[in-house]
Amino acid sequence: MNKHFAEFVEIFAPQVDRATPPSDQLDNLKKRLPNALIDFWTTAGWSGYADGLLWSTNPEEFAPALDAWLGQTSLAKQDEYSVVARSAFGKLFLWGRNSGMSVIINPHMASVTTIENSFSPDRADNHISAFFLSKSKDYFDFDDANDKPLFSRALRKLGPLKGDEMYAFAPACGLGGIPKLDNLIVEKIVPHLVFLAQLSEIEFRHLNVRRK
């Protein structure tokens, strides 16, 4: 892996619940993802970081969730998207083949944020490296109804997540539930993301971070 990913692994230690990607699957993913990301996964696998706050993901495993959130929208026709990372609370970070890290899905808030950036295909490795290295741990946390981060409290209450799990709310926010510690549960991530996509009308937001 390159020096940027190596630094990320150090900052976001410990690594948890590592899964080894099949080599043939990685070969297929090379067609639409940066080489630096493939090299990172080859060395580090798909796993959780910072005790499971952030996870690198198998794009094919998350395809049903991606389809549930974007499949019936015009956005799905604009680029070829892959889920390459997700938070403990199921927030999905998407790489677009022609747009880089350009979509964020927040399932509890039923929102999809598109990001207009200065992506250039010939700098794809730098772009993906910057995503992993430039974000603080707080960026991947989820605030409760009182604007207090939940992850460390969720970890103490419910224990560490496995690679196919997420922290969720019962009742779900889309059903009127309140995002608070008492309402937190552990769910299988992909089926629950598909479920959440059906609860509310999706709100689309746009963020312009293009350099002037």
C-alpha positions in Angstrom: 0.0 0.0 0.0 1.2 3.6 -0.5 2.4 5.8 2.3 -0.9 7.6 2.6 -2.8 4.4 3.3 -0.1 3.2 5.7 -0.5 6.4 7.6 -4.3 6.0 7.7 -3.9 2.5 9.1 -1.7 3.9 11.8 -4.0 6.8 12.7 -7.2 4.7 12.6 -5.8 1.7 14.6 -6.8 -0.8 15.7 -7.9 -2.7 12.6 -10.7 -5.2 13.4 -12.5 -8.2 11.7 -10.3 -8.4 8.7 -11.6 -10.3 5.6 -9.2 -11.3 2.8 -10.6 -10.3 -0.7 -10.5 -13.0 -3.3 -7.8 -12.2 -5.9 -10.2 -12.7 -8.8 -12.7 -10.2 -7.3 -10.0 -7.6 -6.9 -9.0 -8.2 -10.5 -12.6 -7.4 -11.6 -12.7 -4.3 -9.4 -9.5 -2.9 -11.0 -11.7 -1.9 -14.0 -13.5 0.8 -12.0 -11.5 1.6 -8.9 -8.1 3.3 -8.3 -5.0 1.1 -8.2 -4.0 2.6 -4.8 -7.3 1.3 -3.3 -6.9 -2.1 -4.8 -3.3 -2.3 -3.4 -4.6 -1.2 0.0 -7.2 -3.9 0.0 -4.7 -6.5 -1.2 -2.5 -5.8 1.8 -5.0 -4.8 4.5 -8.1 -6.6 3.3 -11.7 -5.4 4.0 -11.9 -4.5 7.6 -12.9 -2.1 10.3 -10.7 0.7 11.7 -10.7 2.7 14.9 -12.5 -0.1 16.7 -15.1 -0.3 13.9 -15.9 3.3 13.5 -15.0 3.2 9.8 -14.9 0.2 7.5 -13.4 -0.5 4.1 -16.0 -2.4 2.1 -16.5 -5.1 -0.5 -18.4 -3.2 -3.3 -20.1 -6.3 -4.5 -21.5 -7.1 -1.1 -23.1 -3.6 -0.9 -24.6 -3.7 -4.4 -28.1 -4.4 -3.1 -27.9 -1.4 -0.7 -26.6 0.8 -3.5 -29.4 -0.3 -5.8 -32.0 0.4 -3.0 -30.9 3.9 -2.6 -29.9 5.0 -6.1 -31.3 2.4 -8.4 -34.5 4.3 -9.3 -32.9 7.7 -9.5 -31.3 9.7 -12.3 -28.1 9.7 -10.3 -27.5 6.0 -11.0 -27.2 6.8 -14.8 -24.6 9.5 -14.3 -21.7 7.3 -13.3 -20.7 3.8 -12.2 -20.7 3.9 -8.4 -19.1 1.6 -5.9 -19.4 1.6 -2.1 -15.8 1.7 -0.9 -16.2 2.7 2.7 -18.9 2.9 5.4 -19.3 4.1 9.0 -20.4 2.1 12.0 -23.9 3.7 11.6 -24.3 2.7 7.9 -23.3 5.9 6.2 -22.0 4.9 2.8 -19.2 6.6 0.8 -19.3 6.0 -2.9 -16.6 6.2 -5.6 -17.7 7.2 -9.0 -15.6 5.9 -11.9 -15.7 9.3 -13.5 -16.3 11.5 -10.5 -14.2 10.1 -7.6 -15.5 10.2 -4.1 -18.7 12.0 -5.0 -21.7 10.6 -3.2 -22.5 10.1 0.5 -25.6 8.2 1.6 -26.9 8.9 5.1 -29.5 6.2 5.7 -30.8 7.4 9.1 -31.5 10.9 7.7 -32.7 9.5 4.3 -30.3 11.8 2.5 -28.0 11.4 -0.5 -25.3 14.1 -0.9 -23.6 14.6 -4.2 -20.2 16.2 -4.1 -18.9 18.4 -7.0 -15.1 18.2 -6.8 -12.0 18.7 -8.9 -11.6 15.0 -9.7 -9.3 14.0 -12.6 -9.0 10.4 -13.7 -5.2 10.6 -13.9 -5.1 11.6 -10.2 -7.5 8.9 -9.0 -4.9 7.4 -6.6 -4.3 10.8 -5.0 -8.0 11.4 -4.7 -8.9 8.1 -3.0 -5.8 8.4 -0.7 -6.9 11.9 0.3 -10.3 10.7 1.3 -9.0 8.2 3.8 -6.2 10.3 5.2 -7.9 13.8 5.3 -10.9 12.9 7.5 -10.9 12.9 11.3 -12.5 10.2 13.4 -15.2 12.6 14.4 -16.2 12.9 10.7 -17.4 9.3 10.7 -19.3 9.4 14.0 -23.0 10.0 14.3 -24.5 12.6 16.6 -27.6 11.9 18.8 -30.6 14.2 19.2 -28.5 16.4 21.5 -25.6 16.7 19.1 -23.4 14.3 21.1 -21.3 11.7 19.3 -22.6 8.2 19.8 -19.9 5.8 18.7 -17.9 5.3 21.8 -21.1 4.9 23.9 -22.5 2.5 21.4 -19.3 0.4 21.5 -19.5 0.3 25.3 -23.2 -0.6 25.4 -23.5 -3.0 22.5 -20.0 -4.2 21.9 -17.9 -4.2 18.7 -19.5 -4.7 15.3 -18.7 -7.5 12.9 -18.0 -6.7 9.3 -21.7 -7.4 8.3 -23.2 -5.3 11.1 -24.1 -1.7 11.9 -25.5 0.3 14.7 -29.1 1.2 14.0 -32.1 2.7 15.8 -35.3 1.1 16.9 -37.7 2.5 16.0 -35.9 3.7 12.9 -35.6 7.4 12.4 -37.7 7.1 9.2 -40.5 5.7 11.4 -40.3 8.6 13.9 -37.6 7.1 16.1 -35.2 9.4 18.0 -31.5 9.0 17.5 -30.4 8.3 21.0 -28.3 5.8 22.9 -31.3 4.0 24.4 -32.7 3.3 20.9 -29.5 1.8 19.5 -29.4 -1.8 18.3 -27.2 -3.9 16.1 -28.5 -5.0 12.7 -27.1 -6.8 9.7 -26.0 -3.9 7.6 -27.0 -4.7 4.0 -30.6 -5.9 4.7 -31.1 -3.0 7.1 -29.9 -0.4 4.6 -32.3 -1.8 2.0 -35.1 -1.6 4.7 -34.2 2.1 5.5 -34.3 3.1 1.9 -38.0 2.2 1.8 -39.1 4.3 4.7 -38.9 7.9 3.6 -38.6 10.0 0.5 -34.9 10.5 -0.2 -33.6 14.0 0.1 -30.9 15.0 -2.4 -28.3 17.5 -1.4 -25.4 19.0 -3.3 -22.0 20.1 -2.1 -19.5 22.0 -4.2 -15.9 21.5 -3.0 -14.3 22.3 -6.4 -11.2 24.3 -6.1 -11.5 27.9 -7.3 
